[in-house]
Amino acid sequence: MEKNHLQTPEYKISVILLQVLEKLKEEPIVSKLKSAKVMAGNDSMRVMQYVLPIVMQVEMEVLKFHGYDDSREGLMKFTQLVKDLEEIDSAIKNLHDILKSQYLPPVSVYREKDSTLTLYE
């Protein structure tokens, strides 16, 4: 029996990422992000301090709508799932890359196998 593509984890994650990107383009989020980016300037640490919390809040709201845990731990688990699925689904990788490139500073993090999770790398 063929599995319905609308029920696959890849499809669900793609929908969530699309909704996050769309919600980040709505008011008042756009205004908040614009102000946060102005306050952060070109300082990566300030981007993490001012912009990242807004993006995380939007992500948690969308996750809650889809029945996921809307805590920071839930967001970290979701992000790890996205990272895992990026390896097998180019659409998820593209959506996640768009999210990271538009709203987060470039961050290089050294991570050993089986080490703790980092939110964005």
C-alpha positions as CSV (number, residue, x, y, z in Angstrom):
1,M,0.0,0.0,0.0
2,E,1.4,3.4,-1.0
3,K,2.0,5.9,1.8
4,N,0.2,9.2,1.3
5,H,2.9,11.8,0.8
6,L,0.8,14.3,2.8
7,Q,1.4,12.2,5.9
8,T,5.2,11.8,5.6
9,P,7.4,13.5,8.2
10,E,9.2,15.3,5.3
11,Y,5.9,16.8,4.1
12,K,4.9,17.9,7.6
13,I,8.2,19.4,8.3
14,S,8.2,21.3,5.0
15,V,4.7,22.7,5.8
16,I,5.9,23.8,9.2
17,L,9.0,25.5,7.8
18,L,6.9,27.3,5.1
19,Q,4.5,28.5,7.8
20,V,7.3,29.8,9.9
21,L,8.7,31.7,6.9
22,E,5.3,33.1,6.1
23,K,4.6,34.1,9.7
24,L,7.9,36.0,9.8
25,K,6.6,38.1,7.0
26,E,3.5,39.2,8.8
27,E,3.0,42.3,11.0
28,P,3.8,42.9,13.8
29,I,6.6,40.4,13.4
30,V,8.2,42.2,10.5
31,S,8.4,45.4,12.5
32,K,9.9,43.6,15.5
33,L,12.4,41.9,13.3
34,K,13.4,45.1,11.6
35,S,13.9,46.9,15.0
36,A,15.9,43.9,16.3
37,K,18.1,43.9,13.2
38,V,18.7,47.6,13.6
39,M,19.7,47.2,17.2
40,A,21.9,44.2,16.4
41,G,23.7,45.8,13.5
42,N,26.5,43.6,12.1
43,D,27.2,42.1,15.5
44,S,26.5,38.3,15.4
45,M,26.1,38.1,19.2
46,R,23.5,40.9,19.2
47,V,21.7,39.2,16.3
48,M,21.5,36.1,18.6
49,Q,20.4,38.3,21.5
50,Y,17.7,40.4,19.6
51,V,16.7,38.6,16.4
52,L,16.9,34.9,17.4
53,P,14.3,35.1,20.2
54,I,11.7,36.5,17.8
55,V,12.4,33.8,15.3
56,M,12.3,31.1,18.0
57,Q,9.0,32.5,19.4
58,V,7.4,32.3,15.9
59,E,8.7,28.8,15.4
60,M,7.3,27.7,18.8
61,E,3.9,29.2,17.9
62,V,3.8,27.3,14.6
63,L,5.0,24.1,16.3
64,K,2.2,24.4,18.9
65,F,-0.4,24.8,16.2
66,H,0.8,21.5,14.7
67,G,0.7,19.7,18.0
68,Y,4.4,19.8,18.8
69,D,5.9,20.7,22.2
70,D,6.2,24.5,22.1
71,S,9.0,24.7,24.6
72,R,12.7,25.4,23.9
73,E,13.4,21.7,24.3
74,G,10.6,21.0,21.7
75,L,12.2,23.5,19.4
76,M,15.6,21.9,19.7
77,K,14.1,18.5,19.0
78,F,12.3,19.9,16.0
79,T,15.5,21.5,14.7
80,Q,17.4,18.3,15.1
81,L,14.6,16.5,13.1
82,V,15.0,19.2,10.4
83,K,18.8,18.7,10.3
84,D,18.3,14.9,10.0
85,L,15.7,15.3,7.2
86,E,17.9,17.8,5.3
87,E,20.2,14.9,4.4
88,I,17.4,13.1,2.5
89,D,15.1,15.9,1.4
90,S,16.4,18.9,-0.6
91,A,13.2,20.9,-0.1
92,I,13.6,20.8,3.7
93,K,17.3,21.8,3.3
94,N,16.3,24.7,1.1
95,L,13.6,26.0,3.4
96,H,15.9,25.7,6.4
97,D,18.7,27.5,4.6
98,I,16.3,30.3,3.7
99,L,15.3,30.6,7.3
100,K,18.9,30.7,8.6
101,S,20.2,33.0,5.9
102,Q,17.5,35.6,6.3
103,Y,17.2,35.7,10.1
104,L,20.3,34.3,11.7
105,P,24.0,35.2,11.6
106,P,26.4,32.7,10.0
107,V,27.7,30.5,12.8
108,S,30.3,27.8,12.6
109,V,30.1,25.3,15.4
110,Y,32.5,22.4,15.9
111,R,30.4,19.4,16.9
112,E,31.7,15.9,17.6
113,K,29.6,12.9,16.8
114,D,27.1,12.3,19.6
115,S,27.7,15.7,21.2
116,T,25.0,18.1,22.4
117,L,22.7,19.7,19.9
118,T,23.2,23.2,18.7
119,L,20.3,25.2,17.3
120,Y,21.7,26.5,14.1
121,E,25.0,25.9,12.4
